[in-house]
Amino acid sequence: MRRPADPAAMTAWAFWLTAASHGELRSEPLPLPGPDEARMRTLYTAVSRGTESRVFRGEVPPSQYQAMRAPFQQGEFPAPVKYGYCNVGIVEAGPATLQGKIMFCLYPHQDRYVVPTAALTPIPTSIPPGRAVLAANLETALNVLWDAAPHLGDQISVIGAGVVGCLIARLAGKLPGCRVQLIDSDPGKATIAALMGVAFAVPEQAADEQDLLIHVSGSPAGLATALGLAGFEATVVEASWFGTQPVSLALGENFHAKRLCLRSSQVGQVATAQRSRWTHQRRMAMVMNLLDDPALDALISGDRRFADLPQVMAELSQDVTGVLCQRIIYS
């Protein structure tokens, strides 16, 4: 039985993927929050470009329908589905100790919503709420580095200067003695690499014999670049998600001769080395500490209004050049 609608906010508006490459805003009843729930008013969301674009284009393989579910997803793949996980909002109703506080939640694009309070992560007052939309991508970056297990002094290459790649490079660049190069086929990404405090190279000019390579470009060519730049017994971490796109690799070249290690990383589970001690909640709390970095504001490419989200998603799914984190504003 559905709970009664809240008289103070009878309906909410949410973005739904209605068919491959088509979305719309839909209204839905908003229930009253229960004893351990809060009603949130969204301030910002962000589009996680790689994953959300593949979802928008209907590129989730049937075998991954369950694994790719977002925490508060409604509907089923391929469509109709309400999907997303980068939401910053303010508590409008719920426990008195939380009212008025700004929180991060792994919730889809919706102007108001009701969730368990356990699903909310407080955003420290030192962090601008608009920057906190990066939290989900930064959580991925942190988990990738845990999976990659870099050593002090390593030469590290990050292939793909999207949001996650830039965040990984920013974190790796702070490791003592490590030399980090951010690699992208777009020479214009040199500017963002400099702001992240790391070197930049296009694939043809990148330094080889690397100790650790992290691939996040979402392109099979990027993974081939990673394998080609690897040194003897180096580790290549694949953090891209290809959806239904097939990937062909020339494993008859240096892969065996150099005894390379190719491993996957995915944020749904805490990295193996940390899992016995770290929960998802502890990991997200660490992310909030890492967000206290003004350099990360450079990853926000600009703001678009929630009312325009159907058009925005259609544009972003066509791989708009130069857009990093597309932030969505709700006021």
N, C-alpha and C positions, 0 to 999 in steps of 0.2 A: 504494500500500500504506500502510495506517495505521501510525503508529508505536506501539510498545508502551505500554500504560498505565503510569502512575507508581505503584509500589507504595505510596508515601507518601500518595497522594491518588487513589484508584482512580476516583472519579467526581466530577463537578461538577454543580451544579444551576443551571439557567438558566431565564429567563422567555421563553416562546414565545407569540406571538400565534397561536392555533390556527384562528380564524375571525373574521370581523368582530365586534368588541366582545366577544371571548372570549379569555382567555389562561390559561396554566397553567405551573407549574414542572415541568421535565423534567430527568431525570438523563442524563448522557452521559459516556463515557469521557474521561479526561484524559491526553493523551500526555506522555511524557517531554520536557522541553525539549531542543532541539538546541544546538549550539555557540554560536549567536548568538541564543538565545531565553531567556526567563525565565518561570518560573511565578509567577503573581500570586495573592495572596489578597485579595479585595475587602474594603475597609473601608466604602466608601460608593458609591452611584450616585445619580443624580438623574434625574427625568423631565423631559425637555425638552417642556413642555406643548403648545405649538402643534403642532409636527411629530409628536411621538409620539402625541398624541391623534388626529390625522388618520390616521396609520398604523393605530392601534388600531381606528378605526371603518371601516377599509377604503377610505379616501378618496384613495388614490394613483392618479392617472390612469395607464392602461396606457402612455401615451407617455412617462411619467416613471419607469417601473420601474427602468431602468438608472441614470438620473441621481440617483435618490433612494437608492441603495444606501448604507448606512453602511459604514465601513471594514472592520469585522469581522462584517458581517451574515452570517447563515446562513439558508437558505431563500429563497423568492421571494415577491414581492408577488402577490396580496394576503395570502395565508397558505398554509401555516404559515411563520412567519418569526421569527427572533431579531433584534431591532432595538434600538438604543440607542447612546449615544456620550458618556456622562458618568460615567466610572469612575475612582475613586481606590482604589489598592491598595498592598500592600507586597510586595516581591520575596521570595518564599520559597525559590526555587531558580534557579540561573543563574550568570552570571559573579560571581566572588567580590567584585568591586568594587561590585556592585549589591545584594548580599544585605542585606536589612533596610531598604533605602531605600524611601521612599514616593513613588509615581509617579502621574501622570495618564495615562489611555489612553482613546482613542475606542472603547471596547469596550461591548457590550451588558450587560444586567443578568444577571450570573452570579457565583457565589461564588468560583470559582477558574477560571483560564484560563491558557493558554500563548500568548505572542506574541513576535514578533521584538523584540529590545531597542531597535531603531531606532524602534519605535512608542511608546516610553515617554518621557515628559517628566518630569524630576525636579521635585518640588515643593520650593521653598526652605523651610528650617526656620523661617523667620519667618512662614510662612503656615499657619494651622491646616488640617489635612487636610480637615476637614469643609467648609471654605469653598471648597476647590479643586474641588468638584463644579460650581462656576459657570464653570469654565474654557471649556467649549465654547460657552456662551452669551456669555461675554465675548469670545471669539474672533470670534463673529458681530458683536457690537457694534463691535469695533475695525474689522472689515472694512467694515461699513456706513458708518462715519465716513470711512474712506479713500475709499469710493465717493462719498460725499456731498461731500467736499472743502470743508468749511466755511471761511469767511474770518474773520479777527479782527474782532470787532465785530458779527457777524451776529446777527440775531434768528432763533432756531432753535426750531421746534416739533417735539416728539416725540409722535406720536399713538399711544397704547396703553401703559398702565403695567403691562405684564407684566414678566417678568424681563429680556428683551432690551431693551425700551423703557426700563426704569429704568437699565440699564447704559449705554445710549447717552446718556441724559440726564446720568448721572454723569460720563462722559468729556467730553461736550460742555460741561458746566458749568464745566470747568476751563480752557477756552480763554479767553485774555485778551479782555475786552471783550464776550464773547458773552452775550446774554440768552436763557435757555432756559426754555421752558414745557413741562411734561409734561401732556398732555391725556388725560383718560379720562372715560368716561360714569359711572363710579363715584366719587361725591364722597369716599368713604372713602380713595381713593388719595392724597388730599392729604397724609396722614401720611407715606407712603413717599416722596413727592416732597420733602418737607421734609428727610427723612433723607438723600436724595440731593443736597441742597443746591441745588435748583432750584424755580422757581415751579410752581404747579399751577392748572389750570382745567378745568372741564367744557366740552364743545364749544361750548355756547351763550354762554359767557362768555370764550372765548379771544381773545387779541389777534390781529388780522388783519394784513395787509400784511407777512407774514413773508418773510424772505430764503431760508430753507431749511426744508423740512418733511420729516420722516422718519416714514413710516407703518409701524407694527408691531402694529396691533391685531388683525389677522386678520379684520377685518370690512369688507365693502364700504362700510358707512356711515362707517368711519374714513377710508378713502381719499377719500370725497366731502368729508369735513371738511377734510382736508389741501388739496385743490384749492380749497376755498372760502376758506381762510385765506391763500392764497399771494399775495404781492405781484407786481408787474410783473416778468416774466422771472425769477421764482423757480424753484428746483429742488425737485421733489417726488421723494423716493426711496422706492420701494416695496420694503420688506424683509419683508413678510408672505408666507406661502406659503398659497394658497387651496385647493390640492389639486383636487378635483373641483367645488368650489363656484364657480358662475358669478358674475361681477362686472359690474354695469351702472353706467356713469358718465354724468353729464350733461355731455358734452364740448361741447355746443352753448352752454354758458354762458360762463364766463370763461376756459376753457382756451386758446382761440385768441386772444381779445382781449388777454389778459395775456401771451401768448407763453410759456406755461409749459413747463418741461421735466420730463417724467415718465420716470424711469429705474429700472431694477431693481438690486437688490443681492442677492447670494447668496454664502454662505461657502465653497462648494466650490472656488472659484478665488480666489487672492489678487487683491485689487482691482487694476484695470488700471494705475493710476498707480504701484503698488508692485511689480508682478509681475516686472520685470526684475532686481530686487535682493533681493526677499524670497521665501524659501521658506516652506512650511507650518511647518517646524520653527522658523525664525526668528520667524514670527508667534506661534507658541505660546509660545516663550521670552519674548516681549514680554508676552503675556498673564499669565505667571507674575509678572512685575514689577508689572503693573497690579492683580493680586489682593492685593497688599500694602496693603489698604485696609479697615480694620475696619468702615467704613460698609456694606460689601457684606453683612455678616452679617445685616442687616435683610431681605435678600431670601430668606433661608431660612425657609420657613413652618413647618417642623417636621419630625420624623422619623417614618417608618413602617418596620416591619420587612420584610425581604426576603420572609419567608414569606407576608406579606399582599399582595404586589405584584399578584397577579391582581385582587383586590378594589380596591386602590388605583387601578390603571389604569382599571377600569370607572368608578370615581367621578370621576376627573379628566377622563375623556373626555366627561363630562356638564357640563363647565365649572363646577366648584365655585367659588363666589364666595369671594374673599379669599385663595386659595392662590396663592403665587408659585412659588418653587422647592420642590418636594416632594422632600426628601432621603430616601434609602432606606439603612437601616443593616443591617449584615451580622453583627455580633458579638452 
